Amino acid sequence: MKKKFIALGMTFFAGLALASCGDDTKTTTGETTTVETTTATGETTTETTTETGTGETTTETTTETTTESTTETVTYKFYEATPATYVSKGLKAFYYGSDGKVYDEDMNEVSAADLYIDYLEFEVSVAEVKEDGSVKLDVTPEEFRAAYKYEFMLDLTNGEDVKEVGYVKWAEELKEGDVAIVAEDEVLIVGNGVNAAETLGLAKDDELKLKTIDDELFKSKIEAMNYIYEEGPVDVSGKELATTYELGTEDTYLAYGQAVLDAIAAEELEPQAVIDLYNAFCDKYYYIVDEYKAAKILSDKDNTPESYDLADELEALMDDFGAMDEEIDLAAYNSNKYMEFYYSQYDEYLDENGDLDVEAVKAYAEGLNPEATTQLNEISQTMNGALSSYYKGEKTAAEALTTYFTAAKEYADFVNYDNYLEYAYTENFGREYTVADTDALADYIAEYIVPVNDYAYSVFMEFDAASEADAKTTRVYANAWNEFLGLYRDYYGNYFEYFADYAENEIGDEMAENFKYYFTSGNYWYSATPNDNVTGYVWSFSDGTPLMFLGPDCQDISTFIHEFGHYNEHITAKDSEFYSMDLNEVHSQGNEMLFYLYLTTTDAASDIATAEFLNYKIYSMSNTVIEGFLINELEKWAYTQDMTKYAVDGGALQFEKDLRKAWSDVCTERNLKSYDTDKIFNSWVELVLLNYQGYYISYSTSAIAALEVYAKAVEDWALGVEDYKKLYAPHEATDTFSSVLVDSGYYSIFDENAYKAIAAACGVLSDSGLEE
């Protein structure tokens, strides 16, 4: 057992794992790509695509299709170019228009449901309309559940009238005004606060059809959620979260610590009785920790002032517990009656013979300063409150940033660090490298990663142009483009079938078990309330139970795969003594790269589509390297500013202007001017600085390592899998990010060989040039 109390910053950042939601923010300068396609009639069509500078392309939809075969002439590095045919995977052929809508082959606008080929129809009739307006159907719960295993929307057809009716396991799940089918003791259509029969226009003996997609297309409840997503994000929790802590009751909980202090001072109780009081104090601390985590999830879900107030108070209470814990340790050290028994409870204060190491206790106790800790906590709460004040609408981004960076400067001065970024590197994120060490990454990123990024983007643009070129002829690339979009948006596909195979048969071991556990445990929360935050992460509660939170726009399979890397590691290495935010993100991003490489070997889509999707993910991952590096460069500026000059009227706006200029200077200095846009800065950079202080360099370094994971797997899939598994195994407390990489068979991200291997695997370096 260890005495060390939970370190707030490290513990919660270790639990936090951000999804790469909507991070494709790169803009591009104008380039022109020409692609030739040979049609079945021997004609050659030349299409020229010019980038707009926004990183976006527009694909025109067309009414003409043909089943003629062709030999295409465009080849790419990422796969062997072969003629392709379109396989619907349960979908009719469709197009995404430049307006974002979906059209069928005749250019009629359709819904996602219209595109499915296979349906399941269930004929029933109304057996009874009850007094409360609920409708009993003439089918048994067993028959109904055999047909409808998952909780998704059904089409209820009464004559020509079609209505969507949800299926829920328990009537208590219904929200006010909802109507849904439940199958408990009998199959009922019920309403919460509404008359179901009147709402749906149903009477006794009415004949109905329940129609939905064939359940064979769904391999899990989550896939059913992804189908619903066509109408918007889902809001479903497999594990209900609620807080029992009441605002304004801090003293009730701090009294547990005061009881320990009073007992030590009185010296009337037996030593074990004091330990029992202290353990009760610790139990309340872990209760507060879990309440805080639940409150944070709820605040991300509800985004209301009340939810932020609750989370802020709990966070402050955890700080107070930490300061009080120091008081207790100091009081026990100064107690003749309790010192030896108290510290003998903890391994780190025992020598090799199991006796108390008095010198170790003395060294620890003399470093305690509860009063200073309390003052530091107050500064920390100001920093944390800056974010809440922004989300509660009390401050603008400029005002919140100014408040935050002013407090961060005060915090760094208090703990004798040059600046808060230096402090965060060591104390919050467990990095063995310094802020100055990241300067060494600049040349490697410029020489190797930027070319990978540019090359992957050029391949993607060739694919885009090819899809447009043959839209009126063979549709080889046009259909592959639709499949690519399906893989990218992936709200309706059979992804979980493939991920199940990947987890169970390719990776195996702990990941296979943890993937099954995800569904059986219900430890997830898909949130879609109107005001919730666009974010995704995994947090573990004090008992080690992980929970995945996915907000709106983060419920796609790409985010799930990213977050499942964290989810898997939280369970597999929950007893690990080692902590590194950089390594944590390799668990997630490495999982992405392995899965998308695996996907090219499946029938999830045509070879062209899966290869292009892998290429796009290489582009996105290299983009993550660049973005994380740029954010770190901006933070080097921001955390070293004299904030006193902004403590005047209009100072917040001036700080925002100076910050914007600093971002522009960074992009210019690093020759990455395409990132220097107001859209990127205002919609992304400011929120990153507020939400994830000092965090994003971990995204950059881990993305480099994730690309290494990919590079090794390209050469030897089996070895790549085995070495990736070493990364999420438990590690020793003395390990570092670099040592874990090297021990697992990779290069350190500060070793040029890592970048050469990536460039070679991604097709921009013909000879790896690796040095032995």
C-alpha positions in Angstrom: 0.0 0.0 0.0 1.2 3.5 -0.8 0.7 6.6 1.3 0.8 9.1 -1.6 -2.6 10.7 -2.0 -4.1 11.1 -5.5 -2.3 13.8 -7.4 -5.2 15.8 -8.9 -3.6 17.0 -12.1 -1.8 13.8 -13.0 -4.7 11.5 -12.2 -7.3 13.3 -14.1 -5.2 13.9 -17.2 -4.3 10.3 -17.1 -7.9 9.4 -17.2 -8.7 12.0 -19.9 -8.4 10.8 -23.4 -9.5 13.1 -26.1 -11.1 12.1 -29.4 -9.9 13.5 -32.6 -13.3 14.9 -33.3 -13.5 17.3 -36.2 -9.7 17.8 -36.3 -9.3 17.9 -40.0 -8.7 21.6 -40.0 -5.8 21.9 -42.5 -6.2 24.3 -45.4 -4.2 24.1 -48.6 -2.7 26.3 -51.1 -3.8 26.0 -54.7 -2.5 23.0 -56.6 -3.7 21.4 -59.8 -4.1 17.7 -60.3 -4.8 16.1 -63.7 -6.1 12.5 -63.9 -6.7 10.5 -67.1 -9.3 7.7 -67.2 -9.8 5.4 -70.1 -13.5 4.5 -70.7 -14.9 1.4 -72.2 -15.3 3.1 -75.6 -11.7 4.1 -75.6 -12.4 7.8 -75.0 -10.1 9.6 -72.6 -11.6 12.1 -70.2 -9.4 14.7 -68.6 -10.5 16.4 -65.4 -8.7 19.2 -63.7 -9.3 19.9 -60.0 -8.0 23.1 -58.4 -7.9 23.4 -54.7 -9.8 26.3 -53.2 -7.5 27.0 -50.3 -10.0 25.8 -47.8 -9.0 22.1 -47.9 -12.5 21.3 -49.2 -13.5 19.9 -52.6 -16.8 19.7 -54.3 -17.9 16.6 -56.2 -20.7 17.2 -58.7 -23.5 14.6 -58.7 -24.6 13.0 -62.0 -27.6 11.1 -63.3 -25.8 8.8 -65.7 -24.5 5.4 -64.7 -23.3 2.4 -66.6 -22.3 -1.2 -65.8 -19.6 -1.3 -68.5 -16.2 -2.5 -67.4 -13.0 -0.6 -67.9 -9.3 -0.7 -67.4 -8.4 2.4 -65.4 -5.0 4.0 -65.7 -4.6 5.8 -62.5 -2.3 4.0 -60.0 -1.5 4.8 -56.4 1.3 3.8 -54.1 -1.1 2.5 -51.5 -2.5 -0.5 -53.3 -2.3 -2.6 -56.4 -4.6 -0.8 -58.9 -7.2 -3.3 -60.1 -10.6 -2.9 -61.8 -13.3 -2.5 -59.2 -17.0 -3.1 -59.0 -19.4 -1.5 -56.6 -20.8 -3.8 -53.8 -23.7 -2.2 -52.0 -23.2 -4.0 -48.6 -26.9 -3.9 -48.1 -27.3 -0.4 -49.7 -28.6 0.8 -53.0 -26.3 2.9 -55.1 -26.3 6.5 -54.0 -24.6 9.9 -54.4 -23.7 12.6 -51.9 -24.5 15.9 -53.6 -22.4 19.1 -53.2 -25.3 20.3 -51.1 -24.6 17.6 -48.5 -27.9 15.7 -49.4 -28.2 12.1 -50.5 -29.6 11.2 -53.9 -30.5 7.9 -55.6 -29.4 6.9 -59.1 -32.3 8.9 -60.6 -31.2 12.0 -58.7 -34.1 11.9 -56.3 -33.4 13.0 -52.8 -33.6 10.1 -50.4 -33.1 9.4 -46.7 -30.6 6.8 -45.5 -33.4 4.4 -44.8 -34.5 4.5 -48.4 -31.2 3.1 -49.5 -31.3 -0.1 -47.6 -32.2 -3.2 -49.6 -33.1 -5.7 -46.9 -35.9 -5.1 -44.4 -37.6 -7.1 -41.7 -41.4 -6.7 -41.6 -43.5 -7.9 -38.7 -47.2 -8.0 -39.0 -49.2 -7.4 -35.8 -52.6 -6.0 -34.8 -53.9 -4.0 -31.9 -55.3 -6.4 -29.3 -56.4 -3.7 -26.8 -56.3 0.1 -26.2 -56.0 0.6 -22.4 -57.5 3.4 -20.3 -54.1 5.2 -20.1 -53.8 5.3 -23.9 -51.2 2.5 -24.1 -51.7 0.0 -27.0 -51.3 -3.7 -26.5 -50.1 -5.7 -29.6 -51.1 -9.3 -30.3 -47.5 -10.6 -30.1 -45.6 -12.1 -27.2 -42.6 -10.3 -25.7 -40.5 -13.4 -26.7 -41.6 -13.2 -30.3 -41.0 -9.5 -30.4 -37.5 -9.6 -28.8 -36.5 -12.4 -31.1 -37.1 -10.1 -34.1 -36.0 -6.8 -32.5 -32.9 -7.3 -30.5 -31.7 -3.8 -30.4 -33.0 -0.4 -29.3 -33.4 1.5 -32.5 -36.2 3.2 -34.4 -38.9 1.2 -36.1 -41.3 2.3 -38.8 -44.9 1.6 -37.7 -47.2 1.4 -40.8 -50.9 1.8 -40.4 -52.3 1.9 -43.9 -50.5 4.6 -45.7 -49.5 6.3 -42.5 -45.9 5.7 -41.4 -44.5 6.8 -38.0 -41.2 6.2 -36.3 -41.6 4.6 -32.9 -38.7 3.8 -30.7 -38.1 0.5 -28.9 -36.8 0.7 -25.3 -36.1 -2.0 -22.8 -37.8 -0.3 -19.9 -40.7 2.1 -19.8 -38.8 4.2 -17.3 -36.3 5.2 -20.0 -38.9 7.2 -21.8 -38.6 11.0 -21.7 -41.4 13.4 -21.4 -43.6 13.3 -24.5 -42.0 10.2 -26.0 -43.9 7.3 -27.5 -42.2 3.9 -27.7 -42.6 0.1 -27.8 -41.7 -1.9 -24.7 -41.7 -5.7 -24.4 -41.8 -6.6 -20.7 -44.8 -8.7 -19.5 -46.6 -7.8 -22.7 -45.8 -5.8 -25.9 -47.1 -2.3 -25.4 -46.9 1.0 -27.2 -46.7 3.5 -24.4 -46.3 7.3 -24.0 -44.8 9.4 -21.3 -47.2 12.1 -20.6 -49.0 11.6 -23.9 -51.8 9.2 -25.0 -50.0 6.7 -27.3 -53.2 5.6 -29.1 -54.3 9.1 -29.9 -50.8 10.2 -30.9 -50.5 7.4 -33.4 -54.2 7.2 -34.4 -54.6 3.6 -33.3 -57.8 1.7 -32.4 -58.5 -1.9 -31.5 -58.0 -4.5 -34.3 -56.0 -2.0 -36.4 -53.5 -4.0 -38.4 -49.9 -2.8 -38.3 -46.6 -3.5 -39.9 -43.4 -3.0 -37.9 -40.6 -2.5 -40.4 -36.9 -2.1 -39.8 -33.6 -3.0 -41.3 -32.8 -6.7 -41.2 -31.1 -7.2 -37.8 -28.4 -9.3 -39.5 -27.0 -6.0 -40.7 -26.4 -5.1 -37.1 -23.8 -6.8 -35.0 -24.3 -4.7 -31.9 -26.5 -2.2 -30.1 -24.0 0.5 -31.0 -24.5 -0.1 -34.7 -28.1 0.4 -34.2 -27.3 3.7 -32.6 -25.2 4.6 -35.6 -28.2 4.0 -37.8 -30.3 6.4 -35.7 -27.5 8.9 -36.1 -28.7 9.5 -39.7 -31.3 11.7 -37.9 -28.8 13.2 -35.5 -26.6 12.2 -32.6 -28.0 9.6 -30.2 -28.5 10.1 -26.5 -28.1 6.8 -24.7 -26.3 5.7 -21.6 -25.5 2.1 -20.9 -24.5 3.1 -17.4 -26.7 5.7 -15.8 -24.7 8.4 -14.0 -26.1 10.6 -11.2 -24.5 12.6 -8.5 -25.7 12.5 -4.9 -23.4 15.3 -3.6 -25.3 18.5 -2.8 -23.9 22.0 -3.4 -22.7 23.9 -0.4 -22.0 20.8 1.8 -18.2 20.9 1.7 -17.9 21.1 5.5 -19.8 17.9 5.9 -17.0 16.1 4.1 -14.1 18.0 5.4 -15.3 17.1 8.9 -13.9 13.6 8.3 -10.4 15.0 8.0 -10.9 17.3 11.0 -11.9 14.2 13.1 -8.5 12.7 12.3 -6.7 15.9 13.2 -8.6 16.2 16.5 -7.9 12.6 17.4 -4.2 13.0 16.7 -4.1 16.1 18.8 -6.0 14.6 21.8 -3.9 11.3 21.7 -6.7 9.5 23.5 -7.5 6.8 20.9 -5.6 3.7 20.1 -3.4 3.9 16.9 -5.6 1.6 14.9 -8.7 3.7 15.8 -6.9 6.7 14.3 -6.1 4.7 11.2 -9.7 3.8 10.9 -10.7 7.4 11.0 -8.1 8.2 8.4 -9.4 5.4 6.2 -13.0 6.9 6.5 -11.5 10.2 5.4 -9.9 8.5 2.3 -13.2 6.8 1.5 -14.9 10.1 1.4 -12.1 11.5 -0.8 -12.6 8.7 -3.4 -16.4 9.3 -3.2 -15.7 13.0 -4.1 -13.4 11.9 -6.9 -16.1 9.8 -8.5 -18.7 12.5 -7.9 -16.4 15.0 -9.6 -15.9 12.7 -12.6 -19.6 12.0 -12.9 -20.3 15.8 -12.6 -17.8 16.6 -15.4 -19.4 14.1 -17.7 -22.8 15.5 -16.8 -21.5 19.0 -17.5 -20.3 17.9 -20.9 -23.7 16.4 -21.5 -25.8 19.3 -20.2 -23.5 22.3 -20.5 -25.5 24.3 -18.0 -24.3 26.8 -15.3 -25.6 24.4 -12.6 -23.6 21.5 -13.9 -20.4 23.5 -14.1 -21.0 24.9 -10.6 -21.3 21.4 -9.2 -18.1 20.2 -11.0 -16.2 23.3 -9.9 -17.2 22.9 -6.2 -16.2 19.2 -6.3 -12.9 20.0 -7.9 -12.2 22.6 -5.2 -13.2 20.1 -2.5 -10.7 17.6 -3.8 -8.1 20.3 -3.5 -9.1 20.9 0.1 -8.9 17.2 0.8 -5.4 17.2 -0.6 -4.3 20.1 1.7 -6.0 18.5 4.7 -4.2 15.2 3.9 -0.9 17.1 4.2 -2.1 18.5 7.6 -2.9 15.0 8.8 0.5 13.6 7.6 2.3 16.5 9.4 0.3 16.0 12.6 1.0 12.3 12.6 4.7 13.0 12.1 4.8 15.3 15.1 2.9 12.8 17.3 5.0 10.7 19.7 2.1 8.3 20.1 1.0 7.8 16.4 4.0 8.5 14.2 5.5 5.0 13.9 2.2 3.2 13.6 0.8 5.7 11.1 3.7 5.6 8.7 4.3 1.9 9.1 1.1 1.4 7.1 2.7 2.4 3.8 5.3 0.6 1.8 7.5 3.5 0.8 8.4 4.2 4.4 9.6 0.7 5.2 13.1 -0.5 4.7 14.1 -3.8 3.1 13.5 -5.6 6.4 10.0 -4.2 6.8 10.9 -1.8 9.6 10.1 1.9 9.6 12.6 4.1 7.7 12.6 7.1 9.9 14.8 9.1 7.6 12.4 8.6 4.7 9.5 9.8 6.9 11.5 12.8 7.9 12.4 13.7 4.3 8.7 13.5 3.3 7.3 15.4 6.3 9.8 18.2 6.1 8.6 18.9 2.6 5.0 19.3 3.6 3.5 22.8 3.7 -0.3 22.7 4.0 -0.7 26.5 4.1 1.2 26.8 0.8 -0.9 24.0 -0.7 -4.1 25.8 0.2 -2.9 29.0 -1.4 -1.8 27.0 -4.5 -5.2 25.4 -4.7 -6.9 28.8 -4.8 -4.8 29.8 -7.8 -5.6 26.4 -9.4 -9.3 27.0 -8.9 -9.1 30.4 -10.7 -7.4 28.6 -13.6 -10.1 25.9 -13.7 -12.8 28.4 -13.3 -11.7 30.3 -16.4 -13.0 27.5 -18.6 -16.3 27.2 -16.7 -16.9 30.9 -16.9 -16.5 30.7 -20.7 -18.9 27.8 -21.1 -21.4 29.4 -18.7 -21.4 32.5 -20.9 -19.9 34.7 -18.1 -16.7 35.5 -20.1 -15.7 35.7 -23.7 -12.9 33.5 -24.9 -10.5 36.5 -24.7 -11.5 37.2 -21.1 -11.3 33.6 -20.1 -7.9 33.2 -21.7 -6.5 36.3 -20.0 -7.8 35.1 -16.6 -6.3 31.7 -17.1 -2.8 32.8 -18.3 -2.6 35.4 -15.5 -3.3 32.8 -12.9 -1.0 30.3 -14.6 1.9 32.8 -14.3 1.1 33.2 -10.6 1.0 29.5 -10.2 4.4 29.0 -11.8 6.0 31.7 -9.7 4.6 30.0 -6.6 6.1 26.6 -7.4 9.4 28.1 -8.6 9.1 27.1 -12.2 10.1 29.4 -15.0 6.6 29.2 -16.4 3.5 27.0 -16.0 4.1 25.1 -19.2 7.4 23.8 -17.8 5.5 22.8 -14.6 2.7 21.0 -16.6 5.2 19.0 -18.6 6.7 17.5 -15.5 3.9 17.5 -12.9 0.7 17.1 -15.0 1.8 14.9 -17.9 4.8 12.9 -16.7 7.0 13.9 -19.6 10.7 13.1 -19.3 11.5 15.7 -21.9 11.4 19.4 -21.4 9.7 22.3 -23.3 13.1 23.2 -24.8 13.6 19.6 -26.0 10.7 19.9 -28.3 12.7 22.3 -30.4 14.5 19.3 -31.8 11.3 18.0 -33.4 11.0 21.0 -35.7 13.5 19.9 -38.3 12.3 16.2 -38.3 8.7 17.3 -38.8 9.7 19.7 -41.6 11.9 17.1 -43.4 9.7 14.0 -43.0 6.2 14.6 -41.7 5.2 17.5 -43.9 6.1 15.6 -47.1 4.1 12.6 -45.8 1.2 15.0 -45.2 1.5 16.6 -48.6 1.9 13.3 -50.4 -1.1 11.7 -48.7 -3.2 14.8 -49.5 -2.1 14.7 -53.2 -3.1 11.0 -53.4 -6.5 11.9 -51.9 -7.0 14.7 -54.4 -6.1 12.3 -57.3 -8.8 9.9 -56.0 -11.3 12.8 -55.8 -10.5 13.8 -59.3 -10.7 10.2 -60.6 -14.2 9.8 -59.0 -15.4 12.9 -60.7 -13.8 11.9 -64.0 -15.6 8.5 -64.4 -18.9 9.5 -62.8 -20.6 9.4 -66.2 -18.9 6.2 -67.4 -17.6 3.2 -65.5 -18.2 4.7 -62.0 -15.3 2.6 -60.7 -13.9 5.6 -58.8 -17.2 7.3 -58.3 -18.6 4.3 -56.5 -15.4 3.9 -54.6 -15.8 7.6 -53.6 -19.3 6.8 -52.2 -17.8 3.8 -50.3 -15.0 6.0 -49.0 -17.6 8.5 -47.7 -19.4 5.6 -46.1 -16.2 4.6 -44.3 -15.6 8.2 -43.3 -19.1 8.9 -42.0 -19.7 5.3 -41.0 -22.9 5.9 -39.1 -24.7 3.0 -40.8 -22.0 0.4 -41.8 -21.0 -3.0 -40.4 -17.9 -1.6 -38.7 -18.4 -3.4 -35.5 -18.3 -6.7 -37.3 -14.9 -5.9 -38.6 -13.7 -4.4 -35.4 -14.8 -7.5 -33.5 -12.8 -9.6 -35.9 -9.8 -7.3 -35.5 -10.0 -7.2 -31.7 -10.7 -10.9 -31.3 -8.7 -12.6 -34.0 -6.0 -10.1 -34.9 -5.0 -8.5 -31.6 -6.6 -11.0 -29.3 -5.8 -11.5 -25.6 -6.9 -8.6 -23.4 -8.3 -6.5 -26.2 -10.7 -9.3 -27.3 -12.0 -9.6 -23.7 -12.2 -5.9 -23.2 -14.1 -5.4 -26.4 -16.8 -7.9 -25.3 -16.8 -6.2 -21.8 -17.6 -2.9 -23.4 -21.0 -4.1 -24.6 -21.8 -6.3 -21.6 -20.8 -3.7 -19.0 -22.7 -0.8 -20.5 -19.8 1.5 -19.5 -20.5 4.1 -22.2 -22.5 7.3 -22.6 -23.5 8.6 -26.0 -24.8 12.1 -25.4 -26.8 14.3 -27.7 -28.6 16.9 -25.7 -28.9 20.3 -27.4 -26.1 22.0 -25.5 -23.6 19.3 -24.8 -19.9 19.7 -25.7 -18.3 18.1 -28.8 -15.8 15.8 -27.1 -15.0 12.2 -26.5 -12.9 10.7 -23.8 -12.4 7.8 -21.4 -12.3 8.3 -17.7 -11.8 5.6 -15.0 -13.5 5.8 -11.7 -11.8 5.1 -8.4 -12.5 1.4 -8.6 -10.8 1.2 -12.0 -14.0 1.0 -14.0 -13.6 2.9 -17.3 -16.4 4.9 -19.0 -16.4 6.1 -22.5 -18.2 9.4 -23.2 -19.0 10.4 -26.7 -20.7 13.7 -27.4 -22.4 14.9 -30.6 -20.3 14.7 -33.8 -18.0 12.2 -31.9 -20.2 9.1 -32.2 -18.6 7.8 -35.4 -16.5 4.6 -35.5 -13.3 6.6 -35.9 -13.8 8.2 -32.6 -14.8 4.9 -31.0 -11.7 3.1 -32.3 -9.5 6.0 -30.9 -11.2 5.9 -27.6 -11.3 2.2 -27.4 -7.5 2.2 -27.4 -7.7 4.2 -24.1 -10.6 2.0 -22.8 -8.5 -1.2 -23.5 -5.4 0.3 -21.7 -7.4 1.5 -18.8 -8.4 -2.1 -18.0 -5.3 -3.9 -19.1 -2.8 -1.7 -17.4 -4.9 -0.3 -14.5 -2.3 -1.4 -12.0 0.6 0.0 -13.9 2.9 2.3 -11.9 3.9 4.2 -15.0 2.1 7.3 -16.3 2.8 9.2 -19.5 0.2 11.2 -21.4 2.3 10.8 -24.6 2.1 7.0 -24.3 -1.6 7.1 -23.5 -2.3 8.7 -26.9 -0.2 6.1 -28.7 -2.7 3.5 -27.3 -5.5 5.2 -29.1 -3.8 6.5 -32.3 -1.8 3.3 -32.7 -5.1 1.4 -32.5 -6.5 3.6 -35.3 -3.6 3.0 -37.7 -3.6 -0.7 -37.1 -7.3 -1.1 -37.6 -7.4 1.0 -40.8 -4.5 -1.1 -42.2 -6.4 -4.3 -41.3 -9.5 -2.9 -43.0 -7.7 -3.0 -46.3 -7.7 -6.8 -46.1 -11.5 -7.1 -45.5 -14.5 -6.8 -47.7 -15.8 -3.7 -45.8 -15.6 -1.9 -49.2 -13.8 -2.1 -52.5 -10.0 -2.3 -52.5 -9.8 1.2 -53.8 -12.1 2.7 -51.1 -10.3 1.0 -48.1 -6.9 1.9 -49.5 -7.9 5.5 -50.0 -9.4 5.5 -46.5 -6.1 4.3 -45.0 -4.3 7.0 -47.0 -6.7 9.6 -45.7 -6.0 8.5 -42.1 -2.3 8.8 -42.8 -3.0 12.3 -43.9 -5.0 13.0 -40.8 -2.4 11.5 -38.4 0.4 13.4 -40.0 -1.8 16.5 -39.7 -2.1 15.7 -36.0 1.7 15.7 -35.7 1.8 19.2 -37.2 -1.1 20.7 -35.4 0.1 19.5 -32.0 3.5 20.8 -32.7 2.2 24.2 -33.7 0.0 24.5 -30.6 3.0 23.7 -28.4 5.0 26.5 -30.2 2.1 28.9 -29.5 2.0 27.9 -25.8 5.7 28.6 -25.5 4.9 32.2 -26.3 1.7 32.4 -24.3 3.1 31.0 -21.0 6.1 33.3 -21.0 4.2 36.6 -21.4 4.1 39.4 -18.8 0.4 39.3 -18.1 0.4 42.5 -16.0 0.3 44.6 -19.1 -3.0 43.1 -20.0 -4.6 43.9 -16.6 -6.2 47.1 -17.9 -9.4 48.0 -19.7 -9.4 46.3 -23.0 -6.5 44.1 -22.0 -8.3 40.9 -22.8 -8.9 41.9 -26.4 -5.3 43.1 -26.7 -4.1 39.7 -25.4 -6.3 37.9 -27.9 -4.9 40.1 -30.7 -1.3 39.4 -29.6 -2.1 35.7 -29.3 -3.5 35.8 -32.8 -0.3 37.5 -34.1 1.8 35.0 -32.3 0.0 32.1 -34.0 0.6 33.8 -37.4 4.2 34.2 -36.6 4.6 30.6 -35.5 2.9 29.3 -38.7 5.2 31.6 -40.8 8.3 30.6 -38.9 7.6 26.9 -39.4 6.6 27.4 -43.0 3.1 26.2 -42.4 1.1 29.2 -43.5 -1.9 27.2 -44.5 -2.8 26.9 -40.8 -2.8 30.7 -40.4 -6.5 31.4 -40.9 -9.1 33.0 -38.6 -11.3 29.9 -39.0 -8.7 27.7 -37.5 -7.7 30.2 -34.8 -11.1 31.3 -33.7 -12.9 27.9 -33.8 -10.1 25.7 -32.6 -6.9 27.3 -31.2 -8.5 29.3 -28.5 -10.6 26.4 -27.3 -7.6 24.1 -27.2 -5.7 26.6 -25.1 -8.6 26.9 -22.7 -9.5 23.2 -22.5 -6.3 21.3 -22.9 -3.5 23.4 -21.4 -0.1 21.9 -22.2 -1.7 18.8 -23.7 -1.4 19.0 -27.4 2.3 18.2 -27.7 1.3 14.7 -26.5 -1.0 14.5 -29.5 2.0 15.3 -31.8 4.5 13.0 -30.2 2.1 10.1 -29.9 1.0 10.6 -33.5 4.6 10.2 -34.6 4.8 7.0 -32.6 1.4 5.8 -34.0 2.8 6.3 -37.5 5.8 4.2 -36.4 3.3 1.5 -35.3 1.8 1.7 -38.8 5.2 1.6 -40.5 6.2 -1.6 -38.6 2.9 -3.3 -39.3 3.2 -2.6 -43.0 6.5 -4.5 -43.0 5.4 -7.3 -40.7 1.8 -7.4 -39.5 2.2 -10.1 -36.8 5.3 -8.3 -35.4 3.5 -5.0 -35.6 0.6 -6.4 -33.6 2.9 -7.9 -30.9 4.9 -4.8 -30.5 1.8 -2.6 -30.2 0.5 -4.9 -27.4 3.7 -4.2 -25.5 2.8 -0.5 -25.5 -0.3 -1.0 -23.4 1.1 -3.6 -21.0 1.8 -2.5 -17.5 5.1 -0.7 -17.1 7.5 0.2 -14.2 7.4 3.5 -12.4 11.0 4.1 -13.6 10.1 3.9 -17.3 9.8 6.9 -19.6 7.9 7.4 -22.8 11.0 7.0 -24.8 12.1 3.9 -22.9 8.8 2.2 -23.4 8.9 2.8 -27.1 12.4 1.5 -27.4 11.7 -1.6 -25.2 8.7 -2.3 -27.4 10.7 -2.3 -30.6 10.2 1.2 -31.8 12.5 4.3 -32.1 12.3 7.2 -29.7 10.4 10.1 -31.3 13.7 12.1 -30.9 15.5 9.6 -33.1 15.6 10.5 -36.8 15.3 6.8 -37.7 11.7 7.0 -36.5 10.9 9.6 -39.2 12.8 7.7 -41.9 10.8 4.6 -41.2 7.5 6.6 -41.4 8.5 8.3 -44.6 9.5 5.0 -46.2 6.3 3.3 -45.2 4.2 6.2 -46.5 5.8 6.2 -49.9 7.8 9.4 -49.8 11.2 7.8 -49.1 12.3 5.1 -51.5 15.1 4.0 -49.2 14.6 4.2 -45.5 18.2 5.0 -44.8 17.9 3.7 -41.3 21.1 3.7 -39.3 22.0 0.6 -37.3 
